[in-house]
Amino acid sequence: MKRVDNIRLVTLFVALCMTLGLLSCQKEPQIAELPNLKEIHCNAGDRPSFTFSVGANWQLSSDAIWCKFITSGGELLDMAGSAGTHTITLRITNDDIKTEATYANITIKAGGKQAIIARVERGPSVLYIKVYDITDTPKSAIELGYIDWIPFRIEANFRFAATDYPEWMEFEGGSLTGIPGERAESMARIVPDGIREQYPITAEDGYTVTFSDESGTRTFEIPIVFNGMGNDDLTFVGPTEDTFGWEVSLDGTTFQQYNEASSTTLKFNNELQYAITAYNNDYEIVCFEKVVDRGIPSYREGADWISFDKRDMTLSVDATDEIRHGLVMALPRGIHNKVRGDIMGHLFEMDSTSGIELETIVYDYLQFVLIEFTQKDLEVTDPYYGMYVYHSLTTYEIPCAPYSDSAIMEQYGVTDAFSCPFANSVPDKKPGIIINPLIEAWTTLNQESGIATVEVWHAGQQLKISDGEYYVGENKDEELAIHLWGPKDGFTEDVHIIFKVDGVAKKLLVVTPPVM
């Protein structure tokens, strides 16, 4: 019995030891992960701090004599502590300082592990910042562009940022920063206000960009230069954003433009006001008259009936009793000097987009057009007065004049008669004219029901739709019109077109032959 009891005692003792050993293992502290790497940027004389946490006893060491730990025992290259959160303060000296940035690594050892937890960058002994253009040519100033940005590069041996510069200049992206040893690329330009861009800025004017180091204690000033907007540049602000589609009354007292966005007509009295910006305020006003002959437009240099006061920047137009078309351009001095020997040859070209060649403004010079307008009677309120005729290829209007041959008018039984010329021939094309007689009941619906009709006569013979000499259909404005191509065998005399409603002649149009 004693032997059994002894065996039981031994078994219980072994089990107890195993249990105690297991409990002892479970209570052993777990080593926390080592802190993440921190980047510290500073200069000689600084005392930067950093904080870390670790779950075991630890030891720190610095590998640079100029980076020491401030401890209760003095400034040391090594220090130790227990688990927990700690804030360490460093002393950065000027020992072994160089003309470029130098670096120190702070290493931690804890729980059998080792890692760099801080990388310290000490600024150079002498800071510098340099400017280069895009060809890496050194520059003494930052040059501003006008409309376009001017690129440049900044190089420094410290971390920097542009911290102060005039409100009238801007960097691409809105800011400029850089790191040591790498060239930061940027672009700059002036912010126009209609005045400042007209004149150059030199380094002697004293405008600068201030660059600061990361601590904000060291600054550098780099001059700003601006060569002016350039004598090939010109900008302006007019009464509206659109320079085309203007109308002027015959007496020259009303300027108006239809605004499609708001379906309203804007009106201005006596003159139009402009604000023109050019280099040194030097520009030339050039006026042209656009002549539309049988629906074909062309331009003539010089229109003394258009006036522009450069002092007040106002445009006015003389009174007239006939329809005419004007074009006004403001040319910067550099452009005017280039084209003045042959203004028409430089500013205008032939465009065949419409199917035939038409004189038009060269695209690059459209930006200098202040206004293109038609001077005509703006007081006509009767929508059914006269006739609307235009060239079938160019869509330019061909004006109609009142017709007063009483014998012809009596022959057709009309009291309302007009005349206009036919379109001239065009190589490889068959131009014609399109006529809307502006008769209230002369509509597509009435034409389909036989109420609205037309007769076309030439040399005593009635022309036929079946011969392709004309046809009746809607025009570009989706209104009923007659499309006249002319007699099959060519013109020998005037063409008479009689527009009827319910068999009653309402209007007569006499079309004169083209110029051969």
C-alpha positions as CSV (number, residue, x, y, z in Angstrom):
1,M,0.0,0.0,0.0
2,K,2.8,2.4,0.8
3,R,4.4,1.7,-2.6
4,V,1.2,2.7,-4.5
5,D,0.9,5.9,-2.4
6,N,4.4,6.9,-3.3
7,I,3.8,6.4,-7.0
8,R,0.7,8.6,-6.7
9,L,2.7,11.3,-5.0
10,V,5.3,11.2,-7.7
11,T,2.7,11.5,-10.4
12,L,0.9,14.4,-8.7
13,F,4.3,16.2,-8.3
14,V,5.1,15.9,-12.0
15,A,1.7,17.1,-13.1
16,L,2.0,20.1,-10.7
17,C,5.4,21.0,-12.2
18,M,4.0,20.8,-15.8
19,T,1.1,23.0,-14.9
20,L,3.3,25.6,-13.2
21,G,5.7,25.5,-16.2
22,L,2.8,26.2,-18.6
23,L,1.5,29.1,-16.6
24,S,5.0,30.5,-16.4
25,C,5.2,30.4,-20.2
26,Q,1.9,32.2,-20.7
27,K,2.9,35.1,-18.5
28,E,6.2,35.8,-20.3
29,P,5.9,39.4,-21.9
30,Q,5.4,39.8,-25.7
31,I,8.0,42.0,-27.5
32,A,6.2,44.8,-29.5
33,E,7.1,45.5,-33.1
34,L,9.9,48.0,-33.5
35,P,9.0,51.6,-34.3
36,N,8.6,52.7,-37.9
37,L,11.2,54.8,-39.6
38,K,11.0,58.6,-39.1
39,E,12.5,61.3,-41.4
40,I,14.0,64.3,-39.6
41,H,15.1,67.4,-41.4
42,C,17.2,70.0,-39.5
43,N,20.2,72.3,-39.5
44,A,23.2,72.6,-37.2
45,G,22.2,74.1,-33.9
46,D,18.7,72.6,-34.0
47,R,17.2,70.4,-31.3
48,P,14.6,68.2,-33.0
49,S,12.6,65.6,-31.1
50,F,10.9,62.3,-32.0
51,T,8.6,59.9,-30.1
52,F,8.5,56.1,-30.3
53,S,6.9,53.2,-28.4
54,V,8.4,49.7,-27.8
55,G,7.3,46.8,-25.6
56,A,10.7,45.8,-24.2
57,N,13.9,47.3,-22.8
58,W,15.7,49.2,-25.6
59,Q,19.0,50.8,-26.6
60,L,19.5,53.7,-29.1
61,S,22.7,54.6,-30.9
62,S,23.6,57.3,-33.4
63,D,26.2,56.7,-36.1
64,A,27.2,60.4,-36.6
65,I,29.2,62.5,-34.1
66,W,27.1,65.6,-34.9
67,C,23.8,63.9,-33.9
68,K,23.7,63.2,-30.1
69,F,21.0,62.3,-27.6
70,I,20.3,64.9,-24.8
71,T,20.0,62.8,-21.6
72,S,20.2,63.4,-17.8
73,G,23.8,62.3,-18.0
74,G,24.8,64.7,-20.8
75,E,24.9,64.6,-24.7
76,L,25.6,61.0,-25.7
77,L,25.8,58.8,-28.8
78,D,24.1,55.9,-27.0
79,M,21.3,55.7,-24.5
80,A,18.9,53.1,-23.1
81,G,15.5,52.7,-21.5
82,S,12.7,50.5,-20.5
83,A,9.5,49.5,-22.4
84,G,6.9,52.2,-23.0
85,T,6.5,55.4,-25.0
86,H,9.4,57.9,-25.0
87,T,10.3,61.3,-26.5
88,I,13.9,61.7,-27.5
89,T,15.5,65.1,-28.1
90,L,18.6,65.4,-30.3
91,R,21.3,68.0,-30.4
92,I,22.6,68.7,-33.9
93,T,26.1,70.2,-34.0
94,N,28.2,71.6,-36.8
95,D,30.9,68.9,-36.4
96,D,32.2,67.7,-39.8
97,I,29.6,69.8,-41.6
98,K,29.8,69.9,-45.4
99,T,28.5,72.0,-48.3
100,E,25.8,69.5,-49.0
101,A,23.3,67.7,-46.8
102,T,24.7,65.0,-44.4
103,Y,22.8,62.2,-42.8
104,A,22.7,60.2,-39.5
105,N,21.0,57.0,-38.7
106,I,19.5,56.2,-35.3
107,T,19.3,52.5,-34.6
108,I,17.2,50.7,-31.9
109,K,17.9,47.4,-30.3
110,A,15.1,45.7,-28.4
111,G,13.9,42.2,-27.6
112,G,16.7,40.7,-29.7
113,K,15.8,42.8,-32.8
114,Q,17.5,45.8,-34.4
115,A,16.3,48.5,-36.9
116,I,16.9,52.1,-38.0
117,I,14.1,54.1,-36.5
118,A,15.2,57.6,-37.5
119,R,17.1,59.1,-40.4
120,V,18.3,62.6,-39.7
121,E,19.1,65.0,-42.6
122,R,21.3,67.9,-41.5
123,G,21.4,70.9,-43.9
124,P,24.7,72.0,-45.5
125,S,27.1,74.6,-44.1
126,V,26.3,77.1,-46.8
127,L,22.8,77.1,-48.4
128,Y,22.4,77.9,-52.0
129,I,19.5,78.1,-54.5
130,K,20.0,78.5,-58.3
131,V,17.7,79.2,-61.3
132,Y,18.1,77.6,-64.7
133,D,16.1,77.8,-67.9
134,I,15.0,74.6,-69.7
135,T,18.3,74.2,-71.4
136,D,20.0,74.2,-68.0
137,T,21.6,77.6,-68.6
138,P,22.0,79.5,-65.3
139,K,19.7,82.5,-64.9
140,S,19.8,85.4,-62.5
141,A,16.0,85.8,-62.4
142,I,12.7,84.1,-62.9
143,E,11.0,85.2,-66.1
144,L,7.3,85.5,-66.3
145,G,5.3,84.6,-69.4
146,Y,2.2,86.5,-70.6
147,I,-0.5,84.2,-71.9
148,D,1.9,81.2,-72.2
149,W,3.9,79.9,-69.2
150,I,7.7,80.2,-69.2
151,P,9.4,77.1,-67.9
152,F,12.4,77.1,-65.5
153,R,14.2,74.9,-63.0
154,I,15.2,75.5,-59.4
155,E,18.1,73.7,-57.7
156,A,19.0,74.0,-54.0
157,N,21.0,72.1,-51.4
158,F,18.2,72.3,-48.9
159,R,14.4,71.7,-48.8
160,F,12.7,74.9,-49.9
161,A,9.4,76.5,-50.8
162,A,8.4,79.7,-52.5
163,T,6.8,81.5,-49.6
164,D,6.3,85.1,-50.8
165,Y,5.8,86.7,-54.2
166,P,3.6,89.4,-55.8
167,E,-0.1,88.5,-56.2
168,W,0.1,89.4,-59.9
169,M,2.3,86.4,-60.7
170,E,1.5,82.7,-60.5
171,F,3.2,79.3,-60.6
172,E,1.8,76.4,-62.5
173,G,0.0,74.3,-59.9
174,G,-0.2,77.2,-57.5
175,S,3.0,76.5,-55.5
176,L,6.7,75.7,-55.8
177,T,8.7,73.3,-53.5
178,G,11.9,71.3,-53.9
179,I,14.3,68.9,-52.1
180,P,18.1,68.9,-51.9
181,G,20.0,67.9,-55.0
182,E,17.1,67.7,-57.4
183,R,16.0,70.3,-59.9
184,A,12.4,71.3,-59.4
185,E,10.7,72.1,-62.6
186,S,8.0,74.8,-62.8
187,M,6.5,77.5,-65.0
188,A,5.5,81.1,-64.2
189,R,3.4,83.8,-65.8
190,I,2.0,87.2,-65.0
191,V,-1.7,87.7,-64.1
192,P,-3.1,90.2,-66.6
193,D,-5.2,93.1,-65.5
194,G,-5.3,95.1,-68.8
195,I,-2.5,97.4,-67.7
196,R,0.5,95.7,-66.0
197,E,1.1,93.3,-68.9
198,Q,1.7,96.2,-71.3
199,Y,5.0,97.1,-69.8
200,P,8.2,95.2,-69.0
201,I,9.5,94.5,-65.5
202,T,13.3,94.4,-64.9
203,A,15.3,93.1,-62.0
204,E,16.0,96.7,-61.0
205,D,12.2,97.2,-60.3
206,G,12.8,95.2,-57.1
207,Y,10.1,92.5,-57.4
208,T,11.2,89.1,-56.1
209,V,10.2,85.6,-55.1
210,T,11.2,84.6,-51.6
211,F,12.3,81.0,-51.0
212,S,12.5,79.7,-47.4
213,D,14.1,76.6,-45.9
214,E,12.0,74.1,-44.0
215,S,12.5,75.9,-40.7
216,G,11.6,79.2,-42.1
217,T,14.7,80.8,-40.6
218,R,16.7,81.2,-43.8
219,T,15.4,82.9,-46.9
220,F,16.6,83.7,-50.4
221,E,15.2,86.3,-52.8
222,I,15.3,85.8,-56.6
223,P,14.4,88.7,-58.9
224,I,11.3,88.6,-61.2
225,V,11.6,89.9,-64.8
226,F,8.9,90.2,-67.4
227,N,9.5,91.2,-71.0
228,G,6.0,92.6,-71.5
229,M,3.2,90.9,-73.4
230,G,5.1,91.2,-76.7
231,N,4.5,93.6,-79.5
232,D,2.8,90.7,-81.5
233,D,0.1,90.3,-78.7
234,L,-3.1,92.2,-78.2
235,T,-6.2,91.5,-76.2
236,F,-9.4,93.5,-75.8
237,V,-12.7,93.6,-74.0
238,G,-15.7,94.7,-76.2
239,P,-19.4,95.4,-75.5
240,T,-20.1,91.7,-75.9
241,E,-18.0,88.5,-76.3
242,D,-19.0,88.1,-79.9
243,T,-17.4,90.4,-82.5
244,F,-19.6,89.3,-85.4
245,G,-23.3,89.7,-86.1
246,W,-23.6,93.4,-85.3
247,E,-26.1,95.8,-86.9
248,V,-25.9,99.6,-87.1
249,S,-28.7,101.9,-87.9
250,L,-28.5,104.0,-91.1
251,D,-28.1,107.2,-89.0
252,G,-25.3,105.5,-87.0
253,T,-26.9,106.2,-83.6
254,T,-27.9,102.6,-82.8
255,F,-25.6,99.5,-82.5
256,Q,-27.4,96.2,-81.8
257,Q,-26.6,92.5,-81.6
258,Y,-28.9,89.6,-81.2
259,N,-28.1,87.3,-78.3
260,E,-29.2,83.7,-79.0
261,A,-28.6,82.5,-75.5
262,S,-31.1,84.9,-74.0
263,S,-33.2,85.5,-77.2
264,T,-32.8,89.2,-76.6
265,T,-31.3,92.1,-78.7
266,L,-28.6,94.2,-77.0
267,K,-28.6,97.9,-78.0
268,F,-26.0,100.6,-77.6
269,N,-26.3,104.3,-78.4
270,N,-24.0,106.3,-80.7
271,E,-20.8,104.3,-80.1
272,L,-19.2,101.2,-78.8
273,Q,-16.7,101.1,-75.9
274,Y,-13.6,98.9,-75.9
275,A,-10.7,98.2,-73.6
276,I,-7.6,97.3,-75.6
277,T,-4.4,96.0,-74.1
278,A,-1.2,96.1,-76.2
279,Y,2.5,96.2,-75.5
280,N,3.4,99.8,-74.5
281,N,-0.2,100.6,-75.5
282,D,1.0,100.6,-79.1
283,Y,-1.4,99.3,-81.8
284,E,-3.0,100.3,-85.1
285,I,-6.7,100.4,-86.0
286,V,-7.4,99.2,-89.5
287,C,-10.8,99.5,-91.1
288,F,-12.2,97.6,-94.1
289,E,-15.4,97.8,-96.1
290,K,-17.0,94.5,-97.1
291,V,-18.6,94.7,-100.5
292,V,-21.2,92.0,-101.4
293,D,-21.7,91.9,-105.2
294,R,-24.4,89.6,-106.3
295,G,-24.0,87.5,-103.1
296,I,-20.2,87.3,-103.4
297,P,-18.3,89.1,-100.5
298,S,-14.9,90.8,-100.8
299,Y,-13.0,93.3,-98.8
300,R,-11.5,96.7,-99.5
301,E,-8.9,98.4,-97.3
302,G,-10.0,101.8,-95.9
303,A,-13.4,102.9,-94.8
304,D,-13.3,106.5,-93.8
305,W,-16.9,106.4,-92.6
306,I,-15.8,104.3,-89.6
307,S,-14.1,106.2,-86.8
308,F,-12.1,104.9,-83.8
309,D,-10.9,107.2,-81.0
310,K,-7.8,105.5,-79.5
311,R,-7.8,107.8,-76.5
312,D,-11.3,106.9,-75.4
313,M,-11.3,103.5,-77.3
314,T,-14.7,104.2,-78.8
315,L,-16.0,103.2,-82.2
316,S,-18.6,105.2,-84.2
317,V,-20.1,105.0,-87.7
318,D,-21.2,107.9,-90.0
319,A,-24.7,108.1,-91.3
320,T,-25.7,106.8,-94.7
321,D,-28.8,106.1,-96.9
322,E,-27.7,102.7,-98.2
323,I,-26.8,99.2,-96.9
324,R,-23.0,98.8,-96.3
325,H,-20.8,96.4,-94.3
326,G,-17.8,97.2,-92.1
327,L,-14.9,95.4,-90.5
328,V,-12.5,96.8,-87.9
329,M,-9.3,95.2,-86.6
330,A,-6.9,96.3,-83.9
331,L,-3.4,95.1,-84.8
332,P,-0.5,95.1,-82.3
333,R,2.5,97.1,-83.5
334,G,4.6,94.0,-84.2
335,I,1.9,92.5,-86.4
336,H,1.2,95.7,-88.2
337,N,4.8,96.2,-89.0
338,K,4.9,92.8,-90.6
339,V,1.8,93.2,-92.8
340,R,1.6,96.9,-93.6
341,G,3.4,96.4,-96.9
342,D,0.6,94.2,-98.2
343,I,-2.3,94.3,-95.7
344,M,-4.8,92.6,-98.0
345,G,-2.4,89.9,-99.0
346,H,-1.5,89.1,-95.4
347,L,-4.8,89.4,-93.6
348,F,-7.1,87.8,-96.2
349,E,-7.2,84.6,-98.1
350,M,-9.4,82.7,-100.5
351,D,-11.6,80.0,-98.8
352,S,-13.4,77.3,-100.7
353,T,-15.4,75.8,-97.8
354,S,-18.7,77.0,-99.4
355,G,-17.9,75.2,-102.7
356,I,-16.6,78.4,-104.4
357,E,-13.6,80.6,-103.5
358,L,-14.5,83.5,-101.2
359,E,-12.3,86.1,-99.7
360,T,-12.1,85.7,-95.9
361,I,-10.0,86.7,-92.9
362,V,-6.9,84.5,-92.3
363,Y,-7.6,82.4,-89.2
364,D,-4.6,83.6,-87.2
365,Y,-5.8,87.2,-87.5
366,L,-9.4,86.6,-86.4
367,Q,-8.4,87.3,-82.8
368,F,-7.7,91.0,-83.8
369,V,-11.3,91.6,-85.1
370,L,-13.1,94.2,-83.0
371,I,-16.3,94.1,-84.9
372,E,-17.9,93.1,-88.2
373,F,-21.3,94.8,-88.9
374,T,-23.9,95.6,-91.4
375,Q,-25.3,99.2,-91.5
376,K,-28.9,99.1,-92.6
377,D,-32.4,100.3,-91.8
378,L,-33.3,99.0,-88.4
379,E,-36.7,100.7,-88.3
380,V,-38.5,98.3,-90.7
381,T,-41.1,96.7,-88.6
382,D,-43.3,95.1,-91.3
383,P,-42.2,91.5,-91.6
384,Y,-43.8,91.3,-95.1
385,Y,-42.1,94.3,-96.6
386,G,-39.7,93.8,-99.6
387,M,-38.2,90.4,-100.4
388,Y,-35.4,88.3,-99.0
389,V,-33.0,87.0,-101.7
390,Y,-29.6,85.3,-101.2
391,H,-26.9,83.5,-103.2
392,S,-27.6,79.8,-103.3
393,L,-23.9,78.9,-102.7
394,T,-22.6,81.6,-100.3
395,T,-26.0,82.4,-98.6
396,Y,-25.0,86.1,-98.6
397,E,-28.0,88.3,-99.1
398,I,-28.6,90.0,-102.4
399,P,-30.4,93.3,-101.7
400,C,-33.6,94.0,-103.5
401,A,-34.5,97.5,-104.7
402,P,-38.0,98.9,-105.4
403,Y,-39.0,98.5,-109.1
404,S,-41.0,101.2,-110.7
405,D,-41.7,100.3,-114.4
406,S,-45.4,101.0,-114.4
407,A,-46.0,99.2,-117.7
408,I,-44.5,95.9,-116.5
409,M,-46.3,96.2,-113.2
410,E,-49.6,96.8,-115.0
411,Q,-48.9,93.9,-117.2
412,Y,-48.9,91.5,-114.2
413,G,-51.4,93.4,-112.2
414,V,-49.2,94.2,-109.2
415,T,-48.5,97.3,-107.2
416,D,-45.7,95.8,-105.1
417,A,-42.6,95.2,-107.2
418,F,-38.8,94.8,-106.7
419,S,-35.7,94.0,-108.6
420,C,-32.4,92.3,-107.9
421,P,-29.5,90.9,-109.9
422,F,-28.9,87.2,-110.7
423,A,-25.8,85.4,-109.4
424,N,-22.7,85.5,-111.7
425,S,-21.5,82.2,-113.1
426,V,-18.9,80.1,-111.1
427,P,-16.6,77.6,-112.7
428,D,-17.9,74.0,-112.4
429,K,-20.9,75.2,-110.3
430,K,-24.5,76.2,-111.0
431,P,-25.2,79.1,-108.8
432,G,-28.7,80.6,-108.4
433,I,-30.7,82.7,-106.1
434,I,-33.2,81.8,-103.4
435,I,-36.2,84.1,-103.0
436,N,-38.6,84.4,-100.1
437,P,-41.2,87.0,-101.2
438,L,-42.3,87.8,-97.6
439,I,-46.0,87.3,-98.3
440,E,-48.1,86.3,-95.3
441,A,-50.1,83.6,-97.0
442,W,-47.3,82.3,-99.2
443,T,-46.5,79.3,-97.1
444,T,-45.6,75.6,-97.5
445,L,-49.1,74.6,-96.4
446,N,-50.8,76.8,-98.9
447,Q,-48.4,75.8,-101.7
448,E,-49.3,72.1,-101.1
449,S,-53.0,73.0,-101.3
450,G,-52.5,75.0,-104.5
451,I,-53.3,78.4,-102.9
452,A,-49.7,79.8,-103.0
453,T,-48.4,79.7,-106.6
454,V,-45.6,81.3,-108.6
455,E,-45.0,82.0,-112.3
456,V,-41.6,82.6,-113.9
457,W,-41.3,84.3,-117.3
458,H,-38.3,85.0,-119.5
459,A,-38.4,86.5,-123.0
460,G,-42.1,85.9,-123.3
461,Q,-41.8,82.2,-122.3
462,Q,-42.9,80.7,-119.0
463,L,-40.1,78.7,-117.4
464,K,-40.8,75.2,-116.2
465,I,-39.9,73.3,-113.0
466,S,-39.7,70.1,-115.2
467,D,-36.8,71.7,-117.1
468,G,-34.8,72.3,-114.0
469,E,-35.0,76.1,-114.4
470,Y,-36.4,76.6,-110.9
471,Y,-38.2,74.8,-108.2
472,V,-40.3,75.7,-105.1
473,G,-39.5,74.5,-101.7
474,E,-38.3,75.5,-98.2
475,N,-35.1,77.6,-97.8
476,K,-32.4,77.4,-95.1
477,D,-34.8,79.1,-92.7
478,E,-37.4,76.4,-93.4
479,E,-39.7,79.0,-95.1
480,L,-41.3,78.6,-98.6
481,A,-39.1,80.0,-101.3
482,I,-38.4,79.7,-105.0
483,H,-35.0,78.5,-106.0
484,L,-34.2,80.1,-109.4
485,W,-31.4,78.6,-111.6
486,G,-32.3,80.6,-114.7
487,P,-33.5,79.9,-118.2
488,K,-32.3,76.6,-119.7
489,D,-30.6,78.3,-122.7
490,G,-29.2,81.2,-120.6
491,F,-30.3,84.7,-119.9
492,T,-31.1,87.1,-122.7
493,E,-33.5,89.4,-120.9
494,D,-34.9,90.0,-117.4
495,V,-36.7,87.2,-115.6
496,H,-40.1,88.1,-114.2
497,I,-41.4,86.2,-111.1
498,I,-45.0,86.7,-110.0
499,F,-46.1,85.5,-106.6
500,K,-49.8,84.7,-106.3
501,V,-52.2,83.8,-103.5
502,D,-55.6,82.3,-104.6
503,G,-54.8,83.3,-108.1
504,V,-54.2,87.0,-107.2
505,A,-50.8,88.5,-108.0
506,K,-49.2,89.9,-104.8
507,K,-45.7,90.8,-105.7
508,L,-43.4,90.9,-108.7
509,L,-39.6,90.4,-108.7
510,V,-37.6,91.4,-111.7
511,V,-34.3,89.5,-111.9
512,T,-31.6,91.1,-114.1
513,P,-29.2,88.9,-116.1
514,P,-25.7,88.1,-114.6
515,V,-22.7,90.1,-115.7
516,M,-21.0,88.1,-118.5
